[in-house]
């Protein structure tokens, strides 16, 4: 098995893992269980991984992180937009 094939398989599985959360957030219009701090840190990390992939021209890293960044940003925007209904407004 080639290294690129392993990379693409790993990229596909870790990226697909975000689809159920994005779908649930979209469907319920609720992101109450999503940690805002965690998603800010995570999304920043994904953007850095994408930059790294571009710098070394590693297409499995680029492809996975492009899709993951879109999904993570979507969830992050939904979290900011819909907030946490369990916390009172400041």
N, C-alpha and C positions, 0 to 999 in steps of 0.2 A: 504494500500500500504506500503510495507516495505521500510526502509531507504535505503537499498542497491538498490532496484529497482529505487527509486527516484535518487540516485547517478548515476546509470548507464544511466538512461534517460538523466539527465543533462549532463553527460560526453559525451554521443553520440551527443547531439545537439550542444554543444559548440565545439566539435571536428569537426563535419561535417561542421560547419560554415567556417572553414579554407580551405576546399576543393575547392570552387570556386576561391579563390584568388590564390591558388597554381596552379590550372589548367590554369587560365588566364596568370599567370606569365610564366608558361612553354610554353603555346601555342604562346604567343606573344614575348617571350624572352625579355620582358620589365618589369621592376619593378620601373618605374619612379615615380609612385604615392605612393610608399611604403617608409615610414619614416625609415631610417636606425637606428637612435637612438631609436625609439619606438620598433623596432623589436629586437634590442640588449637587451633592458630592458625586453621586454616581454619574449623572449626566455630564459633569465636568470631566470625570475620568474617561467616559466613552469618547468625548470630543478629543481628549488628548490621545487616546488609542488610535482614533481615526487619523489624527495628525501624524502619529508615529508610523502608521501603516503607509501613509502617503510619502513620508520621508524615506522609507526603505523599500517602497514600491512592492508591498506585500498585499496582493489582491484579496486573499482570504480575510485579512485583517481589515482592509478597506471596505469590502462588501458587507461584512458583518457589522462593523461599527457604523456605517451609513444607515443601515436599516434600524439598528438598535438605537442610534441617536434620535431618529425620527420618532420611534415608539416611546423612548424615555422622555423626550421633549413633550410629546402629546400628553403623557401621564402627568408630567410636571405642570404643564399649563392647566390641565383639568384640576389638579390639586390646588393650584393657586386660585383658579376661577371659582371652584365650588367650595373651597375651604374645608374646614372641619366642623361639621354641625354640632359636635359635642362640646366645642369650646365657645364661650360667649364672646361677642365682638369686643374689641378693646376700646 
